[in-house]
């Protein structure tokens, strides 16, 4: 993934939706707007699944194409392609959320077992 392009698209989405960095940071549960600044400037070295899911949720609610936000370079004109891509991404996100919940439950079990 091109992190600079991803950051530029986060910034564009945020501005198009009329959100400040402080507001979007709060929505995403970030400790500081500085984290969002690093993301938008392509300087973040990692992003948590919860922040990624939050950005995708905001994109979907804001009528922003998820494939675009995630850095798809092309701009397909086909509505069918865009719809199919968004559906596949949405399904994959659902599966990732399930995997994340399972991993968190396993970690909790390990902590309790100690």
C-alpha positions in Angstrom: 0.0 0.0 0.0 1.3 3.4 -0.9 1.2 5.2 2.5 1.6 8.7 1.1 -1.4 8.2 -1.3 -3.4 6.6 1.6 -2.7 9.6 3.8 -3.6 12.1 1.0 -6.9 10.3 0.6 -7.6 10.3 4.3 -7.0 14.1 4.3 -9.3 14.6 1.3 -12.0 12.5 2.8 -11.8 14.3 6.1 -12.0 17.7 4.5 -14.8 16.7 2.1 -16.8 15.5 5.1 -16.1 18.8 6.9 -14.2 17.2 9.8 -11.2 18.7 11.6 -8.3 16.6 12.5 -9.3 16.9 16.2 -12.9 15.7 15.4 -11.8 12.7 13.2 -9.1 11.8 15.8 -11.8 11.7 18.5 -14.1 9.6 16.3 -11.3 7.1 15.6 -10.4 7.0 19.3 -6.9 8.3 18.7 -5.0 9.7 21.7 -3.9 12.7 19.8 -4.5 14.5 16.5 -0.8 14.1 16.0 -1.3 10.5 15.1 -3.8 11.5 12.3 -1.3 14.2 11.1 1.3 11.4 10.7 -1.2 9.3 8.8 -2.2 12.1 6.5 1.4 13.0 5.8 2.3 9.4 5.0 4.7 9.2 8.0 2.8 6.6 10.0 4.7 3.3 10.0 1.6 1.3 11.1 -2.1 1.6 11.6 -4.2 -0.4 14.0 -7.1 -2.5 12.7 -9.6 -0.5 14.8 -8.4 2.8 13.2 -8.5 1.2 9.7 -12.0 -0.1 10.3 -13.0 3.3 11.6 -11.7 5.0 8.5 -13.5 2.5 6.3 -16.8 2.9 8.3 -16.6 6.7 7.9 -15.9 6.3 4.2 -18.9 4.1 3.7 -21.2 6.4 5.7 -19.8 9.4 3.8 -20.4 7.8 0.4 -16.6 7.6 -0.2 -15.5 4.6 -2.3 -13.6 2.3 -0.1 -11.4 1.0 -2.9 -10.4 4.6 -3.6 -9.6 5.3 0.1 -7.4 2.2 0.3 -5.3 3.4 -2.6 -6.6 1.8 -5.8 -4.7 3.6 -8.5 -7.3 3.3 -11.3 -10.6 5.1 -11.5 -12.9 2.5 -13.0 -15.9 3.9 -14.7 -17.8 0.7 -14.4 -20.4 1.0 -11.6 -20.6 -2.7 -11.5 -16.8 -2.9 -10.8 -17.0 -0.3 -8.0 -20.0 -2.0 -6.4 -18.4 -5.4 -6.6 -15.1 -4.1 -5.2 -16.9 -2.4 -2.3 -18.9 -5.5 -1.5 -15.7 -7.7 -1.5 -13.9 -5.2 0.7 -16.9 -5.0 3.1 -17.0 -8.8 3.3 -13.2 -9.0 4.0 -13.5 -6.3 6.7 -16.2 -8.4 8.4 -14.0 -11.4 8.3 -11.1 -9.4 9.7 -13.3 -8.1 12.5 -14.2 -11.7 13.4 -10.5 -12.7 13.4 -9.7 -9.7 15.6 -12.4 -10.6 18.1 -11.2 -14.2 18.2 -7.6 -13.0 18.7 -8.6 -10.7 21.5 -10.6 -13.5 23.2 -7.6 -15.8 23.0 -5.4 -13.1 24.5 -7.8 -12.6 27.3 -7.9 -16.3 28.0 -4.1 -16.4 28.2 -4.0 -13.5 30.6 -6.6 -15.2 32.8 -4.8 -18.5 32.7 -1.6 -16.9 34.1 
